[in-house]
Structures are given as structure tokens and as C-alpha cells.
């Protein structure tokens, strides 16, 4: 579909990009789970007690950021899908208008 500005937008391209963003969201969610699993307690730390608090804080920050990134990637994927649906709807309306003109 061509836009008034002359750009060509294909719905398939938008759908493909949405899939890519969704895959990245899934990867970030997996990373979040992996980082959360790396946290350890004082018993597990053994002689490295001094780093437990810092390690826990870093793990929490990284897991939090990965979660935020996953949510943002999912939001972008949704926006791309809604944009593609909008283009399809507009194209459908334009096609219907042309059919009415042909009658």
C-alpha cells in the first residue's frame, strides 16, 4: 500500500517485524528467568559472604531490566500488528470504494 507521502508499506513486512520483536521479547524473558536462577543465598555463598548482597542487587537489577525490555518489545510487536491491521482495513475500504465507483 502506498501512503500519501509516497512510502510503500507492506503488511507482510510489518508482520515479519512484529514476529522479530516478539522473538526478542521471548529471549529477554528467558534471560530474565536465567538471571533470577543465578541468585544465591548466604549458605550457598560459603566463604564469599561479602559479595552476596552486591550479587543479589545486581541479579535483581538485571532481571528487572530484562523484564522491562521484554515488555517493551512485546508492546512494539503489538503496535506493529495494529499498524498492519490498520493498513489492511484502509486498503479494504479503498477497494470497496473503487468497487462502488465501477458500478
N, C-alpha and C positions, 0 to 999 in steps of 0.2 A: 504494500500500500504506500502510495506517495503522500507525503504531508504537504500542507501549504508552503512550507519552507523549502520543499524540493528534496527532502531526505526520503530515502526509501526504507521502510520498516517492514521486516518480515516477521510474522507471528512465530514461525519456527525458530528464528534466531532468538527471540525473546524467551521462548520456551526452553531452548537449549541453555541460555544464560541462567535462567531460573533453576534448572537442574544442577548446573555447576555451583551456584550459590548454596543450594540445598545440600549438595555433597560436602561442601566446605563446612557448613553448619554441623553436619553429622560428624565430620572429622574433629571439629572443635569440641563437640560433646564427648566424643571418645577420649580426646586428650584430657578433658576435664575429669573424667572418671579415672583415667590413669594417674593423673597427678594426685587426686584425692586418695587413691590407694597407696601412694608412696609415703603418706604421713605415718609417723611412728610415735609411740609414747615413750615415757622415760625408762620403762623396763627394757624396751627394745633398743633404746639408745645406748644402754650399758655405760661405758666409760666416756661417752660423748655427750654427757648431760648438758654441757654448756651450750650446745647448738640446738637443743630440742625446741626451745621457744622460737628462735630465729627460723629454723626449718619449718616449723608449724605455720608461722606467719607467711613465709614465702609460699608454701604449698597452698595456703588459703587464698592468697592474692592471685597466684597463677590460675588456680581453679576458678576463682571468681571472674577473672578476665576472660578465660576461655568460655565460660558460660555466657558472659556478655557478648562476646564475639559470635557465638553460636546463635544467640537470639537475634543479633543484628543481621547476620547472614540469612537467617530464616525470614526476617522482615523484608529484606531486599528481594529474596526469591518470591515472596508473596506480592510485592509491588510489581515485579516483572510479569508475573502471571496475570495480575489485574490489568496491567497495561496491554498485554496481549489480548485479553478478553475485550477490552475497550476498543482496540483496533478491529477485532473481528466483528464486534457489534456495529461499529461505524461503517465498516465495509458492507455488512449485511444491509444496513439501512440505505446506503448509497445504491447498492444493487437493486433493492426494492424500488427506489425512486426511478432508476433507469427503466425498470420493467414497466412501471406505470406510464412513463413517457412514451414508451414504444407502443402502447395500446391505442 
